[in-house]
């Protein structure tokens, strides 16, 4: 008998919206772009990408709001403000890794992206790209540390 694909589930802070993903992500990593940093009020964002058909809002879709900007269509709970996911182009959806950790999801990053914009150097041995994954690879920093944003 074939085994069922692994499912991960997570909710917003107030519990009104629940998201479920099926199977492993097609990519997991860290994004250092200014948009992600601003949206998450953090120096880096743990990003996990699934194909659209494997991501479902199983509760509270009517409680979600969204903001479209460039390639991002970010969704959050309109009641508690928790960021939940980002619908991208080409049939892909980012589900923010921390939304899923309670259900056993382990974020295993394969790379860092948009490191040219980074304000936090991360010394972790994971490849670091200046832009997206098809861009130039940067050298590993000597230590993990905050640095000023480029202006």
N, C-alpha and C positions, 0 to 999 in steps of 0.2 A: 504494500500500500504506500503510495507516495506521501511524503510528509507535507503538511501545510506550510506555506511561507510564513516567516516570522512577522508578527504585527506589533507595531508600537503605537501607543496612544498617549495623548497629553491634553491638558486643559489650560485655560487661562487662569489667572489668579482667583477670580470669583467663581469659577467652575461652570459658567453659563455656556462656554464654547468648548467643544471637545473635537480634537483632530485625531485621525487615525492614518497611519501609513503602513503599506504592505511591502515587506521585503527590505533588503538593504538599500541604502541610498546609492545613486549612480556616482556621486562624488561627495566627499566630506573634506572640509578644510577650514581655513581661517581667512576672513576677508578684512583687509585693512583700509578699504576705501573710505573717503570722507563721509559719504552718504550713510554707509553702515555704522560708522562711528557715531555720527550725529543721531541717527534713528535709535540706536541702542544705548546712547549716553555711556559708551564704553570705548576703550582704546582699540578693541578688536572684536569681531563677531564670529562665533562658531557657526559655520554654515553647513547644512546637509541638504543635498538636492535629490529629489525623487522625480520620476516622470509623473505628469498630471494625473494619469489614470490610477496611480497607486496612492493618491492623497485624497482623503475624504473628510468633510466636516460632518461628523455623525451626530452632533448636537449643537444647537444654538446659532445656526447660520444667520438667522434674523438679528442676532446680537452683534454681528460683525460689521465693521466699517473698513474702508480702504482709502488709500491715497496713491494715485498714479503719478509717477515722476520718471521720465526717461524709460529705461528698460524695466523699472521696478513697479510692481503693483502690490504694495504692502497692506496686509490685513491685520486687524487687531480687534479686541473686544471693546465695544463702545461703552461698556459699563465699568470695567476695571482698568482699561487701557493696556492690557498685556499684549505685546506683539506676538503674533502667532506664525505667520507665513508670508511669503513673497512670491506671487505668481510671476514668472519670467516668461520670455518668449520661447518658442520652439518646444512647447509642451512640457516645460519643466517648472517645478515648484520647490522653493526653498522652505523647509520647515526649520525654524530655529531650534537648534540642538537641545537647548535647555528645556524646551516645551516637552520633550519626549523622555527625559532621563528617568522620571519616576516609573516608567514602564519597562526599564531595563536597557534602553538604548545607550550604547557606548559610542561616543564621538571619537572616531579614529581618523585623524586628519592625514590626508595624503599630500597636501601642500598648503602654502600660504599664497594668497593672491593680492594684487594691488599693493605690494610692499613698497613701491615708490612713494606711496602716500602714508606709510606707517608712522605712528607716533609711539609705538611700543615695539622695540626690537625684541624678538623672541629667540633665544638660543635653545633650540629643541631638536636640531638635526633633521627637520622636515624641510623639503625644498621650498624656496621662496622666489616667487615670480614678481617681476616689476609691475606687470599688469595682470592680465588673465593667464591661463595656463599655457598659451602658445607664445608668451613673451619671454624676454631674457630672464635667466635665473640669476639671482643675487647671491653674494657670498653670505655665509652663515655669520651672524654677529658674534662678537666675542663674549657677550653676556646679555642677559635679559635686562632691559632698562627702558625707562621712558625717555623720550627726546622731544624737542620742540616741533610743532607742526611746521611744514614748509609753507611759506607764504608766496 
